Amino acid sequence: MANIIEMPKLSDTMTVGTLVKWLKQEGAVVKSGDILAEVETDKATMELECFFDGTILKIFAEAGAQVELGAPLCAVGKPGETVAVPAAPAKAPAAAAPAAPAPAPKPAAPAPTPVAHVAAAPAPAAPALAFGDRVKISPLAKKLAAELSVDPAAVQGSGPSGRIVRADIEAAAAGKSKISNLKSQMGGPSALAAPGAKGPIQVERTVAVSTMRGVIAKRLVESKTTIPHFYLEIEIDAEPLLNLREQLNKGLADAGVKLSVNDFILKGSAEALRRVPDVNAAWEGTQIRYLAAAHVSFAVALPDGLITPVVRDAHDKSIFQVSSEAKSLGKLAKDKKLKPDQFTGGTFCVSNLGMMGIPKFFPIINPPNAAILGVGATVTKPVVKNGQIVVGQTLTLTLSADHRVVDGAVGAQFLGALKAVLESPALLLV
């Protein structure tokens, strides 16, 4: 009897998986341990492993299909075996399935104008939008678009019936790079827009919610509506940190060391959690769990949302180890290659928008964490030192905390401890 390989649960929040591509085809001989396909979860693209020896007799889900947990993907058995069609086949790919006919409009509410008729410019000969304003795109092109941060809805397809293929995405990415360079040379994004320019700012369209964005939306709504947030902020003198960072990077450049401000924040947060451990906790309904290890996660922006890789046992690692691990995890996150144990289990989270020029902000708690730290930009401004007004560099840190777990005084103690170690950053080298 043939063995059915089903869609496994590859992350704690996964409900469906997108079959990116098959690495083995029908008729291929496989053995246990072989990689059959690539599956995109709400967090990363992961490999589907085979657990049987035999031949792939039947593939039930096409590349690009969204498949529910437990739904059959393929059958592996002996050549010639008969395989019954599964009762619950996988959902068809969103990009290739025709949209259901729209219901007739009610007299009181006229039907909305289709997106395809909104643009004033003539439609191209081979439109990229079709099938109910869903983008027709090959699975490989879709994956490449995510990697290169290209919006498929704005790309002209050159494939059959206007289907977007890999070459279209590569061409769009090349054009985007040229525009980005031109903007940089002319002084920023607004420099390309002529004063009083007319016309739409973009192509009006609707885009199906991705698995990752759907999970993010659900978790953030749950966090904001069920967790009683309160907020604290503190301003620190950033000059000692910036000076030490410059000295270390200059002195250890030959060893390949390049520390970032965020590396100091991650290590400093772990040290502050050591000093004020009550923040390193989680609400569990009838009990509060106080955690022994500081597993510090950090937010990484992706084209379709964000993910929080975890530096485990950051309290026991040097700042150089934290820096190296954070860089490696950040690259894996952007390549969507993180494994589940690399983005789950964090006990405290850091979100940094300072590199984008945001002076301060208050992030939403990432449950089950009891708190999250917001890191703003370094600001040059007049400060008072030794009774004199001088030019200084400051950094604003904010704490969003779960009031069920963390009281105001405890949150203030944590920020005070973090301020102390960041203003004396040599302590982080001990």
C-alpha positions in Angstrom: 0.0 0.0 0.0 1.3 3.4 -1.0 2.4 5.9 1.8 0.8 9.3 1.7 3.0 12.3 2.6 0.9 15.1 4.1 1.6 18.7 4.7 3.4 18.8 8.1 3.3 21.6 10.7 6.6 23.4 10.2 6.0 26.3 12.7 3.9 26.9 15.8 1.6 29.3 14.0 1.3 27.5 10.7 -2.2 26.6 9.4 -1.4 26.3 5.7 1.7 25.9 3.7 2.5 27.1 0.2 4.2 24.5 -2.0 7.0 26.6 -3.6 8.4 23.9 -5.9 8.8 20.2 -6.2 12.4 19.0 -6.2 11.4 15.4 -7.2 8.8 14.6 -9.8 6.4 11.7 -10.4 8.2 8.5 -11.2 11.4 9.6 -9.3 12.9 7.0 -7.0 13.4 8.4 -3.5 14.6 7.2 -0.2 14.1 8.2 3.4 15.9 11.5 4.1 15.6 12.9 0.5 14.2 16.4 0.1 11.1 16.3 -1.9 10.0 20.0 -2.1 10.3 23.5 -0.7 7.4 24.7 1.4 6.8 28.3 2.5 5.3 28.7 5.9 4.2 31.9 7.6 7.8 32.4 8.7 10.2 30.9 6.3 10.8 28.6 3.3 11.6 25.1 4.5 12.4 21.7 3.0 9.9 18.8 2.9 11.7 15.6 3.8 10.7 12.1 2.6 10.2 9.4 5.3 9.8 6.4 3.0 11.8 4.4 0.4 10.1 3.9 -3.0 8.8 5.8 -6.1 6.7 8.9 -6.2 3.5 7.5 -7.7 1.4 10.6 -7.6 1.7 14.3 -6.8 -1.5 15.8 -5.4 -0.5 19.5 -5.1 0.9 21.7 -7.8 3.7 24.1 -7.3 2.3 27.4 -6.0 -0.7 25.7 -4.2 -1.7 26.6 -0.7 -2.1 23.3 1.2 -3.8 22.9 4.6 -2.1 21.0 7.4 -2.6 17.3 7.0 -3.7 17.5 3.4 -2.0 15.0 1.1 1.0 16.2 -1.0 2.2 13.0 -2.7 2.1 9.2 -2.6 5.3 7.1 -2.4 5.2 3.3 -2.9 6.1 0.5 -5.3 6.0 1.1 -9.1 2.6 0.1 -10.5 0.6 0.5 -7.3 -2.8 2.1 -7.6 -3.2 5.3 -5.7 -6.7 6.6 -4.9 -7.4 10.3 -5.4 -7.5 11.9 -1.9 -10.9 13.1 -0.5 -9.6 16.5 0.4 -7.3 17.8 -2.4 -5.0 20.8 -1.9 -6.3 24.3 -2.7 -5.4 25.4 -6.2 -2.8 28.1 -6.5 -4.2 31.6 -5.8 -2.4 33.0 -8.9 -3.8 30.4 -11.3 -7.4 29.8 -10.1 -10.2 31.7 -11.9 -12.1 33.9 -9.6 -15.7 32.9 -8.9 -18.3 34.9 -10.8 -19.3 38.1 -9.0 -22.8 38.1 -7.6 -25.3 40.5 -9.3 -25.2 43.9 -7.6 -28.1 44.9 -5.4 -30.2 47.9 -6.6 -29.3 50.0 -3.5 -25.5 49.5 -3.9 -24.0 49.7 -7.4 -21.2 47.3 -8.1 -17.7 48.8 -7.6 -15.7 49.7 -10.7 -13.3 46.9 -11.6 -9.6 47.8 -10.9 -8.7 47.1 -14.5 -10.7 50.2 -15.6 -9.3 52.6 -13.0 -6.1 53.6 -14.7 -6.4 56.4 -17.2 -3.5 55.2 -19.3 -4.3 52.6 -22.0 -3.9 49.0 -20.9 -0.8 47.1 -22.1 -1.3 44.5 -24.7 -0.6 41.7 -22.2 -1.9 42.8 -18.8 -0.3 41.5 -15.6 -3.6 41.6 -13.7 -6.2 39.0 -14.5 -8.6 36.5 -12.9 -10.4 38.9 -10.6 -7.4 41.2 -10.2 -5.1 38.5 -9.0 -1.6 38.5 -10.3 -0.8 35.7 -12.8 2.8 34.7 -11.8 4.8 31.6 -11.9 5.9 30.1 -8.5 9.6 30.7 -9.3 8.9 34.3 -10.2 6.8 34.8 -7.1 9.6 33.6 -4.9 12.1 35.7 -6.7 9.9 38.8 -6.4 9.8 38.4 -2.6 13.6 38.0 -2.5 14.2 41.1 -4.6 11.3 43.2 -3.0 9.5 43.6 -6.3 5.7 44.1 -6.3 4.4 41.6 -8.9 1.2 43.7 -9.4 3.3 46.5 -10.9 5.2 44.1 -13.4 4.2 43.5 -17.0 4.1 39.8 -17.7 5.7 38.4 -20.9 4.6 34.8 -20.5 1.4 33.2 -22.0 -1.7 35.3 -21.4 0.4 37.9 -19.6 1.8 35.5 -17.0 4.8 37.0 -15.1 7.9 34.9 -15.4 11.4 35.0 -13.9 12.8 37.2 -16.6 10.1 39.9 -15.9 11.0 40.0 -12.2 14.7 40.3 -12.9 14.0 43.1 -15.4 11.8 44.9 -12.9 14.4 44.5 -10.2 17.1 46.0 -12.5 14.9 48.9 -13.3 14.1 49.4 -9.6 17.8 49.5 -8.8 18.5 52.2 -11.4 15.7 54.3 -10.1 16.9 53.9 -6.5 20.4 55.0 -7.5 19.0 58.0 -9.3 17.0 59.0 -6.3 20.1 58.7 -4.1 22.1 60.9 -6.5 19.3 63.5 -6.6 18.8 63.7 -2.9 16.0 61.4 -2.0 12.7 59.9 -3.1 10.8 63.3 -3.4 13.5 64.7 -5.8 12.0 62.7 -8.7 8.5 64.1 -8.3 8.0 67.4 -10.1 6.2 70.1 -8.2 2.4 69.9 -8.8 2.7 66.5 -10.6 -0.7 65.1 -11.6 -2.1 61.6 -11.9 -2.3 58.6 -9.6 0.5 57.8 -7.2 0.3 54.1 -8.0 -1.8 51.4 -9.7 -4.9 50.8 -7.7 -5.1 47.1 -6.9 -6.0 44.5 -4.4 -3.5 41.9 -3.2 -4.4 38.7 -1.4 -3.2 38.6 2.2 -0.2 36.3 2.4 0.2 33.6 5.1 2.8 35.6 6.9 0.8 38.9 6.9 -2.3 37.1 8.0 -0.5 35.5 11.0 1.1 38.9 11.9 -2.3 40.6 11.8 -4.0 37.9 14.0 -1.2 38.0 16.6 -1.0 41.8 16.8 -4.7 42.2 17.2 -4.6 39.5 19.9 -1.7 41.3 21.6 -3.2 44.8 21.5 -6.7 43.7 22.6 -5.8 41.2 25.3 -2.6 42.5 26.8 -2.8 45.7 28.9 0.2 47.6 27.5 1.8 50.4 29.4 4.7 52.5 28.1 7.9 53.9 29.5 10.7 55.9 27.9 14.2 56.9 28.8 16.9 59.0 27.2 20.5 57.9 27.4 23.9 59.5 26.6 25.0 57.6 23.5 28.5 59.1 23.2 30.3 56.5 25.3 28.7 53.7 23.3 29.4 55.3 19.9 33.0 56.0 20.9 33.7 52.5 22.2 32.1 51.0 19.1 34.3 53.1 16.8 37.4 52.1 18.7 36.6 48.4 18.6 35.6 48.4 15.0 38.8 50.3 14.0 41.1 48.3 16.2 39.6 44.9 15.3 38.9 45.6 11.6 41.6 43.1 10.5 39.8 40.4 12.5 36.6 41.1 10.6 34.8 42.7 13.6 32.1 45.2 12.8 29.8 45.9 15.8 26.5 47.7 15.3 24.6 49.8 17.8 22.0 47.1 17.8 24.6 44.6 18.9 25.2 46.7 22.1 21.4 47.0 22.6 20.9 43.2 22.4 23.8 42.4 24.8 22.8 45.3 27.0 19.2 44.1 27.2 20.4 40.6 28.3 22.5 42.2 31.0 19.6 44.4 32.1 17.4 41.3 32.3 20.1 39.7 34.5 19.8 42.7 36.9 16.0 43.0 36.7 14.9 39.4 36.0 11.2 40.0 36.7 10.9 41.4 33.1 12.1 38.1 31.7 8.7 36.5 32.2 5.5 35.3 30.5 1.8 35.4 31.4 0.2 31.9 31.4 -3.3 32.6 32.5 -3.3 31.1 36.0 0.4 31.5 36.5 3.4 33.7 35.6 6.5 31.9 34.3 9.8 33.5 35.3 12.5 32.4 32.8 16.0 31.5 33.7 17.7 32.3 30.4 17.6 35.6 28.4 16.8 34.5 24.9 16.8 37.9 23.2 15.0 38.2 19.8 15.2 41.1 17.4 12.8 42.3 14.6 13.9 41.8 11.0 11.8 43.5 8.3 10.9 41.3 5.3 9.0 42.3 2.1 5.8 40.7 3.4 6.1 41.5 7.2 8.7 40.8 9.8 10.2 38.0 11.8 12.0 37.8 15.1 15.2 35.6 15.1 16.4 34.7 18.6 19.9 35.0 20.1 19.7 32.2 22.7 21.4 32.6 26.1 22.5 36.1 25.2 23.3 36.7 28.9 26.1 34.1 28.7 27.6 35.2 25.4 30.1 38.0 24.6 29.1 40.9 22.6 31.2 39.6 19.8 29.3 36.3 19.8 26.0 38.1 20.0 27.0 40.3 17.0 28.1 37.3 14.9 25.0 35.3 15.7 22.7 38.3 15.0 24.3 38.9 11.6 24.0 35.2 10.7 20.3 35.0 11.8 19.5 38.3 10.1 20.7 37.0 6.8 18.9 33.7 7.2 15.7 35.7 8.0 15.9 37.8 4.8 16.6 34.7 2.8 13.6 33.0 4.5 15.8 30.1 5.6 15.3 30.3 9.3 14.5 27.0 11.1 11.7 27.0 13.7 14.0 26.8 16.6 15.8 30.0 15.3 12.7 32.2 15.5 10.7 30.7 18.4 11.3 30.7 22.2 12.4 34.3 22.6 11.9 35.7 26.1 12.4 39.4 25.3 12.3 41.3 22.0 14.1 44.4 20.6 12.7 46.4 17.7 15.0 49.0 16.2 13.8 51.8 13.8 16.7 54.1 14.6 18.4 53.3 11.3 15.3 54.7 9.5 15.5 58.0 11.4 12.6 57.4 13.8 13.5 59.2 17.1 11.2 57.0 19.2 8.2 54.7 19.0 6.3 52.2 21.1 6.2 48.7 19.6 3.5 46.1 20.3 4.4 43.2 22.6 5.2 39.9 20.9 3.4 37.3 23.1 4.2 35.4 25.2 6.9 38.0 26.1 6.1 40.4 28.9 7.9 43.3 27.3 9.5 44.7 24.1 12.1 47.4 23.7 11.8 50.1 21.0 15.1 51.7 19.9 15.1 55.1 18.2 17.7 57.0 16.2 20.8 58.7 17.7 20.1 62.4 17.9 22.7 65.2 18.0 21.4 68.0 20.2 22.4 70.4 23.0 22.8 68.7 26.3 24.0 69.8 29.7 27.3 68.3 31.0 29.1 69.4 34.1 26.9 72.5 34.2 27.7 73.5 30.6 25.6 73.3 27.4 27.5 71.3 24.9 26.7 69.3 21.7 25.8 65.7 22.7 24.4 62.5 21.2 21.4 61.0 22.8 19.3 57.8 22.2 15.7 57.3 23.3 14.7 53.8 24.4 11.0 52.9 25.0 9.6 49.9 26.8 6.1 48.4 26.1 5.2 46.1 29.0 2.4 43.7 30.0 0.9 45.2 33.2 -0.3 41.7 34.2 3.3 40.7 34.6 5.4 43.9 34.9 4.6 46.8 37.2 5.6 50.3 36.4 8.4 50.3 39.0 9.9 47.1 37.7 9.8 48.5 34.1 11.5 51.6 35.3 14.2 49.6 37.1 14.8 47.7 33.9 15.2 50.8 31.8 17.5 52.3 34.5 19.7 49.1 34.4 19.8 49.3 30.6 20.8 53.0 30.7 23.5 52.2 33.2 25.2 49.5 31.1 24.8 51.4 27.8 26.3 54.6 29.2 29.3 52.5 30.6 29.5 50.1 27.6 32.9 48.7 28.6 31.0 46.7 31.2 29.5 44.7 28.3 33.0 43.5 27.3 33.7 41.9 30.7 
